Amino acid sequence: MTARKTIRVTLARGVAGTKQDHRDTVRGLGLKWTNHTVDVVDTPSTRGMIAKVGYLLKVAGPDAK
């Protein structure tokens, strides 16, 4: 079994005052509150989600941008 690459994502800013679809994207990543950190599997769909709300996040992991 191959180990899956993950990216560590932290919600650095609150979602108050942001668009509803951005709040939904943050929730889709599994983030619930400010400074909450989760590990997500590195797939093109999660990369797209991270790119969409990148201004709210801190990202660590392979090739973090």
C-alpha positions in Angstrom: 0.0 0.0 0.0 1.4 3.4 -1.0 1.5 6.2 1.6 -0.8 9.1 0.5 0.8 12.6 0.4 -0.9 15.1 2.7 -0.9 18.8 3.1 -1.4 20.5 6.5 -3.8 23.3 6.3 -4.6 25.9 9.0 -7.4 28.4 9.0 -5.4 31.6 9.8 -8.3 34.1 9.4 -11.9 34.0 10.3 -14.6 33.6 7.7 -16.9 36.3 8.9 -17.5 38.8 6.0 -16.5 36.4 3.3 -18.6 35.0 0.5 -20.8 32.0 1.2 -19.1 29.8 -1.3 -15.7 30.6 0.4 -17.2 29.6 3.7 -18.5 26.4 2.2 -15.0 25.7 0.7 -13.4 26.1 4.1 -15.9 23.7 5.6 -15.3 21.3 2.8 -11.6 21.2 3.7 -12.7 20.2 7.2 -11.8 23.5 9.0 -14.2 24.6 11.7 -12.7 27.5 13.6 -9.7 29.9 13.5 -6.3 28.2 14.1 -7.9 24.8 13.4 -5.4 22.5 11.5 -6.2 19.5 9.4 -4.3 17.2 7.1 -5.9 16.8 3.7 -4.9 14.4 0.9 -2.9 16.1 -1.8 -5.3 15.8 -4.8 -6.0 18.3 -7.6 -9.5 19.0 -6.1 -8.0 19.9 -2.7 -5.3 22.0 -4.4 -8.1 23.9 -6.1 -10.0 24.4 -2.9 -6.8 25.7 -1.2 -6.1 28.1 -4.1 -9.7 29.4 -3.9 -9.5 30.4 -0.2 -5.7 30.7 0.1 -6.0 34.2 1.6 -7.6 32.6 4.7 -5.2 29.7 5.1 -1.6 28.8 6.1 -0.4 25.8 4.2 2.5 23.4 5.1 3.6 20.3 3.4 5.0 19.2 0.0 5.4 22.1 -2.3 3.4 24.4 -0.1 2.6 27.7 -1.8 
